[in-house]
């Protein structure tokens, strides 16, 4: 995401973790703490603050909400190239970014 947001990756990570720690909504109608507990990690947010911990859908959705942007994730593991769309809970999106996912790390689709 740092490619698109022009911020240090750790700053972005901390903003996302702060957002989650404050209990801000990830998805409309769902309690954020309950969503994080589904992961099974005892202290999800503190684990996610570690730069060696990979983010996923929860962090992408939180980023959408923080920066009012949509994120399209293209699954490049096979030829179907399925796209998953993330939109902010406010439905106010001022930009759209695209990431490619190969099963592990997310990479920006640079245009």
NORVEN-V607297 format. One record per run of one state. SS is the DSSP state (~ for helix, > for strand, _ for the rest). FROM is the first residue (numbers start at 0). TO is the last residue. If there is no record, write none. Layout:
BEGIN
SS:FROM:TO / SS:FROM:TO
END
This chain:
BEGIN
_:0:0 / ~:1:4 / _:5:7 / ~:8:20 / _:21:30 / ~:31:37 / _:38:42 / ~:43:47 / _:48:55 / ~:56:66 / _:67:67 / >:68:74 / _:75:81 / >:82:85 / _:86:93 / >:94:100 / _:101:104 / >:105:107 / _:108:110
END
